[in-house]
Amino acid sequence: MRHVLMFTSLISIAACGNLEEVGRAPPLSPIESSDEFRAMTTAPLPAYAERSAPNSEASLWSGSRGSLLGDRRASVAGDIMTVVIEIDDKAEISNSTGRARTGAQTMGIPSLFGIPQRLNELLPTGAGLDTAVSTNSSTNFSGNGSVSRNEKLTLRVAVTVIERLPNGVLRIQGSQEVRVNFEVRELIVTGFVRPEDISRQNEITYDKIAGARISYGGRGQITDMQQPTYGQQITDIILPY
């Protein structure tokens, strides 16, 4: 009875949390609590001290990022760059498997010091030890499977360099939220990139991101209607059949 009461209480608490959002648009995630904000507001320590001439900042040929010919690509924590996502995948896989096996075995004891003959006299009419054991088996298996997938996604999102690893690789993370009426579309991109793969336009394609994690989804009234209710999800997990 105690477990039933606890289960009912948990369901009630979850339902109350959803009731608070009735008639309201789903809230956007606060940017101040994100890793991007912390990376941009925390000044990284320089790996080494650069020595420059007193008038080097005034030169047009300076290699600094603020000069005319300077490299403005993202390189340190807090820098912003653009990730270009153009996924157009298509896959078709078809497999067919077949297996068959038959077997038969017969074992008898026609003579063993005269014991089978004496036992045959005690057995019912027609029974004997000449064919004491006779077995046969037959198995058949047939399987077919097919996969057809067609995915296309074209997006551009600004990401922030979260950390520069000791080997020079940049760890990036970016998120984007767009709210239309009562539905929020979310895009999250994380991964690791090499500085030399970043183009002069300060862009990088998704296929050059190592350990890429790209999530595109949403939350709101439409997304809730596309999911089964909590009760159905719980019963699907608990019921064995």
C-alpha positions, -999 to +999 in steps of 0.1 A: +000+000+000+029+023+008+044+018-027+010+026-043+007+058-023+043+069-033+036+061-069+004+081-069+022+110-052+049+111-079+023+111-107+004+139-089+036+160-086+044+155-123+009+164-133+010+196-112+043+206-129+026+203-163-005+221-152+015+252-144+023+256-181-013+256-192-020+287-213+017+297-213+043+295-239+073+272-230+101+293-214+134+298-231+165+286-214+184+314-197+216+322-215+234+332-183+235+296-171+251+282-203+287+272-208+289+297-237+282+326-214+308+315-189+334+310-216+328+345-229+328+362-196+359+345-182+392+359-195+416+330-203+452+332-192+476+336-221+498+306-229+528+329-234+535+366-233+538+382-267+565+407-273+556+436-296+573+467-307+559+500-294+544+509-328+533+475-339+497+482-333+497+511-357+511+491-386+487+479-413+509+447-418+506+436-382+495+401-376+472+410-347+435+401-349+425+438-350+447+446-380+437+447-417+453+414-425+448+398-391+434+363-386+399+367-372+392+330-369+381+316-335+411+304-316+406+310-278+378+304-253+350+328-257+354+333-295+324+328-317+323+308-350+297+295-374+289+258-379+273+249-412+251+218-410+241+202-444+230+167-438+216+148-468+218+111-460+201+083-478+205+046-470+188+015-482+197-019-467+181-053-475+190-086-459+177-121-464+187-151-443+177-188-446+187-219-427+175-255-426+187-286-408+174-322-405+188-351-384+179-387-375+194-411-350+186-447-341+201-468-313+195-504-304+208-532-282+204-564-302+226-585-279+244-579-246+252-612-228+216-623-236+201-595-214+181-579-243+165-612-252+153-618-216+141-582-214+122-586-247+101-613-231+090-589-204+082-560-228+047-557-244+041-573-278+059-555-306+084-538-283+120-547-282+155-534-276+166-539-312+156-502-318+157-489-282+160-453-291+150-436-324+151-398-327+147-373-356+147-335-357+140-308-382+146-270-379+139-242-403+146-205-401+139-177-425+145-140-418+141-109-439+150-073-430+151-040-448+161-004-438+151+027-458+162+061-445+162+095-460+173+125-439+179+161-449+188+189-426+203+223-435+211+247-407+236+274-397+243+281-360+268+302-341+288+283-315+313+294-289+347+281-281+344+267-246+380+255-241+413+252-259+428+218-251+465+213-246+470+198-281+454+229-296+420+214-304+390+236-297+360+224-278+329+241-291+293+243-280+263+262-293+226+264-288+197+281-305+161+284-295+133+298-316+098+302-301+069+304-325+035+308-307+035+279-282+063+258-297+101+261-291+125+247-316+159+238-301+192+232-318+223+221-299+258+215-313+289+203-294+322+188-305+359+193-311+375+211-341+410+218-353+418+255-358+432+248-392+399+234-404+382+267-398+378+287-430+388+323-435+351+331-431+353+318-396+330+288-406+333+250-403+312+222-417+297+196-394+317+168-410+349+183-397+337+182-361+351+153-340+327+138-315+299+159-330+266+159-311+238+176-330+203+177-315+174+193-333+140+190-316+114+210-298+091+214-268+057+228-265+021+218-272+027+202-306+056+181-293+035+170-263+007+158-286+032+137-306+042+118-274+022+092-255+009+102-221+028+094-190+004+066-181+009+049-214+047+052-212+047+037-177+024+008-186+046+001-217+076-003-194+058-023-166+036-047-186+055-077-198+033-084-229 
